[in-house]
Amino acid sequence: MAAPGSNGEWMVVGPRRGMPRRGIREKPMVRAKALEERESWTPIDSENDPEGVLKLTCKVELLMKKMESSLFYHALMKQIEDPEVFGCFIRVLGSSSQMQMVVYGIGSIESYEPPRLQLSLALLMKRKFSWIGDIEVFDPILSKMECEVLESLGCRILSINEQGRRNVLKPTLFFMPHCEADLYNNLLQANWSADSLKRIALFGNSFHTYKLASELNGSIVQSAKHVLAAAEFADEFKVEIVSDDFLRAFHDSSWHFFGSVLESKLPSIFS
Ligand SMILES: C[S@@+](CC[C@H](N)C(=O)[O-])C[C@H]1O[C@@H](n2cnc3c(N)ncnc32)[C@H](O)[C@@H]1O
């Protein structure tokens, strides 16, 4: 089972995360900064590891093959192609032929399987749907080697830590698997107008679950006012986990769309 914790972090009961596994290089410790200032970013390390890049790239490609033939993937593609969900993507696209994908908070693709599975899904979606454009990726914990792997798989790494506050000017799918509530909140806060929200599709932790958790445990509210407000009007479609292999990577995830809110009905939120 999974549940949002008191700080809005997504928790799953299972093997402890963050424990370096044997044989895996320990990552430099990067403390998450307060999600406020935008700043330029480069990976902390500067290690050249062409062999590691090749090995990890192959590992992700193999995982993509495994995912592509899974029941989970087929169910997810069916969900996206369902007229109700697809209609939401079409509304986000408007008159554009493509929406770009921004991947925030993917985690360490070298150290953990869930981030690799999440990345595999993003790459498979781009490959399958012609309406998905370029993929941009940012996570402050990425190593130089991981950045090179992502680039070799066709992604562009952002050199600015936007703290999730990207001002959305064109249709964009934000792929934010299991990010912290603050990051979703920053994104929504930066785009808190009906005109901007309608250009956003968001894959991430279920806003509905945040809402339920806030009713039980008010402490999440401070960092997630926009998330909780958006939960009231978002069209949310929960991702169905049809096999245990994908549980850790995708539990409690949903597609969210915000195009149905009218400017006049958008609540004012003062932080
Ligand atoms: C709870 S972890 C989830 C990691 C991975 N998606 C998973 O499910 O295992 C949240 C991730 O968000 C990243 N993060 C923190 N601040 C960020 C920012 N400003 N922009 C993008 N990612 C950020 C963290 O480094 C961390 O990897």
The ligand as an SDF file (V2000), in Angstrom:
LIG
                    3D

 27 29  0  0  0  0  0  0  0  0999 V2000
   10.1400   10.8780   -4.1250 C   0  0  0  0  0  0  0  0  0  0  0  0
   11.4270   10.9970   -5.3120 S   0  0  0  0  0  0  0  0  0  0  0  0
   10.7600   10.0520   -6.6640 C   0  0  0  0  0  0  0  0  0  0  0  0
   11.8310    9.4720   -7.5290 C   0  0  0  0  0  0  0  0  0  0  0  0
   11.3110    8.4940   -8.5950 C   0  0  0  0  0  0  0  0  0  0  0  0
   10.4020    9.1260   -9.5080 N   0  0  0  0  0  0  0  0  0  0  0  0
   10.6820    7.2890   -7.9360 C   0  0  0  0  0  0  0  0  0  0  0  0
    9.4570    7.1120   -8.0240 O   0  0  0  0  0  0  0  0  0  0  0  0
   11.4070    6.5220   -7.3200 O   0  0  0  0  0  0  0  0  0  0  0  0
   11.2600   12.6900   -5.8420 C   0  0  0  0  0  0  0  0  0  0  0  0
   12.3340   13.1090   -6.8270 C   0  0  0  0  0  0  0  0  0  0  0  0
   12.1390   14.4950   -7.1250 O   0  0  0  0  0  0  0  0  0  0  0  0
   13.4080   15.0660   -7.3070 C   0  0  0  0  0  0  0  0  0  0  0  0
   13.3610   16.5230   -7.2210 N   0  0  0  0  0  0  0  0  0  0  0  0
   13.5240   17.3000   -6.1170 C   0  0  0  0  0  0  0  0  0  0  0  0
   13.4990   18.6040   -6.4590 N   0  0  0  0  0  0  0  0  0  0  0  0
   13.3080   18.6520   -7.8070 C   0  0  0  0  0  0  0  0  0  0  0  0
   13.2020   19.7110   -8.7590 C   0  0  0  0  0  0  0  0  0  0  0  0
   13.2970   20.9800   -8.3730 N   0  0  0  0  0  0  0  0  0  0  0  0
   12.9930   19.4100  -10.0490 N   0  0  0  0  0  0  0  0  0  0  0  0
   12.9040   18.1190  -10.4500 C   0  0  0  0  0  0  0  0  0  0  0  0
   13.0140   17.0640   -9.6030 N   0  0  0  0  0  0  0  0  0  0  0  0
   13.2120   17.3220   -8.2960 C   0  0  0  0  0  0  0  0  0  0  0  0
   14.2450   14.4050   -6.2050 C   0  0  0  0  0  0  0  0  0  0  0  0
   15.6260   14.5460   -6.4450 O   0  0  0  0  0  0  0  0  0  0  0  0
   13.7490   12.9630   -6.2790 C   0  0  0  0  0  0  0  0  0  0  0  0
   14.5290   12.1890   -7.1520 O   0  0  0  0  0  0  0  0  0  0  0  0
  1  2  1  0
  2  3  1  0
  2 10  1  0
  3  4  1  0
  4  5  1  0
  5  6  1  0
  5  7  1  0
  7  8  2  0
  7  9  1  0
 10 11  1  0
 11 12  1  0
 11 26  1  0
 12 13  1  0
 13 14  1  0
 13 24  1  0
 14 15  1  0
 14 23  1  0
 15 16  2  0
 16 17  1  0
 17 18  1  0
 17 23  2  0
 18 19  1  0
 18 20  2  0
 20 21  1  0
 21 22  2  0
 22 23  1  0
 24 25  1  0
 24 26  1  0
 26 27  1  0
M  CHG  2   2   1   9  -1
M  END
$$$$
